[in-house]
């Protein structure tokens, strides 16, 4: 089953989210809709409901099959169908320019660096010290519940935070930085890169997708019917972008970058910090504004877009396509700054002139304003049975939160080892296994249990 069919089937199982805002209004704190209460993990790694278990399948600092080291700060991930029923996982590493050598893939003193030619890196850095972000690819057997292999798959980028899968079996990884060439870097950063899924060890060609804009990228989601890519910006006054490729499935060939705006409310501040300007459940007609100077040397594209009528969002983070919509989290949106989750319904004529007569719709899907329900939603995914599964990035131990189609919240898991954020939540293509990272500990978990459906 390829990823396009997997996403389609996952959406077909969903029942719709119509009752969510009514349940939220009741301030519901506990739910019988999940998988039961969490049980304390005797190993103090990750609490799960009865009947569920996890395995640590990868750790930062391990030697990989290609001889390199698993980098630190594991972040967003996605899965893809591999040969012979294997699950392919592409994983980001949010390592910044001030990182020490041991945080990257090349050893504590860069002793493994000579194994790669400088052209293998996007940014080989000054003084022989390359940018240490990038991606790794894992091969996992869900039947045997074991890691088959892992290898480095992109090198020389910075702060690879989130990203998103494409229907043509590649991963778009995003740099959450706008660092310029200078004392450390030899090239400007702030771009997306495409990583093909590869079973065999090898590095992707590190080509920046400059037509998708230069800004503090967070995540992307691809609309399968059109190949349009939607993007979040991790800024307290960020925009939501879409990229219309000149040629479907060929992002490297360029295209048009636009920002989301409301048809009847130019410059809408959706953050709801100063009064409830957007209420849950209301669907707003959308238009898209063309952007210029997209390489944005002053990192001011969001300000210029807002001045031309684009809507403003509070730290756009995780993004995922499912249930025929684009879901995205705004980590500190809402009246109490606890986060929002939005969903965008593309027009039947998305990306064409006809969409102005039948525009896409944006809905504020969740704004809990209650840290007992969810706090600071970050990475998210759509489960095969239609629930949203959300990673928290909160003060204190973070949880995996489920939100059902009927609108109830439940805890699916909890970090029991530290106060680190959770990241990279994603299901295997066969729906049997949920993967998630405990970022600061550099742990990648594979979770199994009695899932629905």
Order of alpha helices (4+ residues) and beta strands (2+ residues): alpha-alpha-beta-beta-beta-beta-beta-beta-beta-beta-beta-beta-beta-beta-beta-beta-beta-alpha-beta-beta-beta-beta-beta-beta-beta-beta-beta-beta-beta
